[in-house]
Amino acid sequence: MHRRIIVPSALAASLLLAIPASAADFQPGAPGIGDSYYPASGNGGYDVSHYDLRLKYQPETDLLEGTATIVATTKQNLSRFNLDLGLKVSEVRVNGRLAKFATSGDHELEVTPAVPLEKNRTISVVVRYAGKPSEFKVDGWSAWARTPDGGVAAQEPDSAVWWFPSNDHPLDKATFDVSVSVPDGTQAISNGVLQSQSSRLGWTRFNWRSNKPQATYLATLAVGKFDITTDKTANGLPVLNAYSKDLGDNAGAARASIERTTEVAEWLEGVFGPYPFNSLGGYVPNVTSGFALETQTRPFYSPRQFANGANVSVVVHELAHQWYGDSVSVRDWKDIWVNEGFARYSQWLWSEKEGEGTAQELADYVYSTRTAEDPFWTVKPGDPGAENQFHIAVYDRGALALQALRNEIGDEDFFAILKGWPQEFAYGNARVGDFVRYAERVSGKPLAGLFDTWLYEPSKPAASTAAAAGLSAPAAAPATGPAARSAARSAAPRPVQPKSWKKIAATNTVHDHDEH
């Protein structure tokens, strides 16, 4: 027998070949994705491509039972990673093998796989969990609303932790299959296309598919008893609207507004380009909140949005988000203007189309009726701060910035930008600065100064600046001092209120996302 002798250097080399990486090469993924406003949101170390959610929900008790299968790709060598979930977990498997798990913070699920995960590998994670979503709170706040006949998950900037485990930040978008079993006679509404439904032993299962990348806060679930209308657009896109059977006096106005979804979407295609998703619609559950939300393909509307009658303007706002906010999502929550400024401006364009006041007239009205002392002007739409993320200035001052841009570069380039931007960043993420650079590229003009004035300066732009941007301004005060300024304001001509103003103002609560 000949015994092979391995010298130390050769032995070391052979061990390196046998062991792909040392334990020191594997590190835990970050517990947050790095957002400026919400450091705990999302997680690091992996990227999700698909969520498969198989759920069972009992409306009477608010008990939700779920099995979530998550398909992801590792972005580093992972010894451990986090998911975001507030309900109680009973089992976690990674690549089919049982994994250890623990909880920390408000909604962190820390998963330690049986075998460390190498970088750039596709992995599957299965989480079994259950709980009553209405009993879970973060700082006393909830994204889950109980209704007389069920429950609803719809909130911004986050709602996923109340009903499924996820990487809960818009930077990590994924496709979704949502399968929900509910008692017969009850429906489950979610995003995308209803693939099928079937009944067995007193339970009905609804299977939904959203086949384009979707941020986790845009995933929605509504369980209850609904009247459902279905149709198809001229291009064959399925349309599904759902209305709680108990909307009271708001029922007619809700239908009169949301049944115009197809018309509005077809008009928006002329402004923003082809509709980016696989279905269209909206739903109105019997909730007490007052906001609406751009949940992907199927916006959520509170009944109170229609308390004063039909209002198509709110439908315009939420459908505009399908391009600006859903297909192109924020990279960081401080970039909220790329969602809300454009959705508000779409309402101004709808007013222009309907002959109820041009975007220019609406811009003039906003600028002239907000005094320099109004705190409105201290909020910077380009970076408003977490406490002002949904401040009216992000909407109205944000839309003013777009009208100033339109006046600066002309309609041809302006509308080319509105249509080209959603194509340039389709199904991805972008920052305010990305839009500025894109607008400069298309128009061929330097625009940083214009955007700095309207998005970042914490004061009302001067009358001369407004005039240069094509906006009307009251006459300048001839003297200093509070009395003189007050007299000058009283004497200054004020633009006539556009006919659409009250309808648009009635949607201001669209951004009142409860207390968070």
HELIX and SHEET records of a PDB file:
HELIX    1   1 PRO A    8  ALA A   18  1                                  11    
HELIX    2   2 ALA A   23  ASP A   25  5                                   3    
HELIX    3   3 PRO A  133  GLU A  135  5                                   3    
HELIX    4   4 ALA A  160  TRP A  162  5                                   3    
HELIX    5   5 THR A  216  LEU A  218  5                                   3    
HELIX    6   6 GLY A  248  ASN A  250  5                                   3    
HELIX    7   7 ALA A  251  ILE A  258  1                                   8    
HELIX    8   8 THR A  261  PHE A  272  1                                  12    
HELIX    9   9 PRO A  303  PHE A  306  5                                   4    
HELIX   10  10 VAL A  312  ALA A  320  1                                   9    
HELIX   11  11 TRP A  333  ASP A  335  5                                   3    
HELIX   12  12 TRP A  337  GLU A  354  1                                  18    
HELIX   13  13 ALA A  359  THR A  369  1                                  11    
HELIX   14  14 PRO A  375  THR A  378  5                                   4    
HELIX   15  15 ALA A  386  ASN A  388  5                                   3    
HELIX   16  16 ILE A  392  ILE A  409  1                                  18    
HELIX   17  17 ASP A  411  GLU A  424  1                                  14    
HELIX   18  18 VAL A  432  SER A  443  1                                  12    
HELIX   19  19 ALA A  448  PHE A  451  1                                   4    
HELIX   20  20 ASP A  452  TYR A  456  3                                   5    
HELIX   21  21 ALA A  463  ALA A  468  1                                   6    
HELIX   22  22 PRO A  482  ALA A  491  1                                  10    
HELIX   23  23 TRP A  501  ALA A  505  1                                   5    
HELIX   24  24 ASN A  508  HIS A  511  5                                   4    
SHEET    1   A 4 GLN A  27  PRO A  28  0                                        
SHEET    2   A 4 LEU A  78  ASP A  84  1                                        
SHEET    3   A 4 GLU A 108  THR A 112 -1                                        
SHEET    4   A 4 LYS A 100  SER A 104 -1                                        
SHEET    1   B 8 ARG A  97  LEU A  98  0                                        
SHEET    2   B 8 LYS A  88  VAL A  94 -1                                        
SHEET    3   B 8 THR A 122  GLY A 131 -1                                        
SHEET    4   B 8 LEU A  63  THR A  74 -1                                        
SHEET    5   B 8 TYR A  46  GLN A  58 -1                                        
SHEET    6   B 8 ALA A 174  PRO A 183  1                                        
SHEET    7   B 8 TRP A 203  GLN A 214 -1                                        
SHEET    8   B 8 VAL A 193  ARG A 200 -1                                        
SHEET    1   C 4 TRP A 144  THR A 147  0                                        
SHEET    2   C 4 GLY A 150  ALA A 153 -1                                        
SHEET    3   C 4 LEU A 221  GLY A 224 -1                                        
SHEET    4   C 4 GLN A 187  ILE A 189 -1                                        
SHEET    1   D 3 PHE A 226  LYS A 232  0                                        
SHEET    2   D 3 PRO A 238  SER A 244 -1                                        
SHEET    3   D 3 LEU A 280  VAL A 284  1                                        
SHEET    1   E 2 ALA A 292  LEU A 293  0                                        
SHEET    2   E 2 PHE A 300  TYR A 301 -1                                        
SHEET    1   F 2 SER A 329  VAL A 330  0                                        
SHEET    2   F 2 ASN A 429  ALA A 430  1                                        
END                                                                             
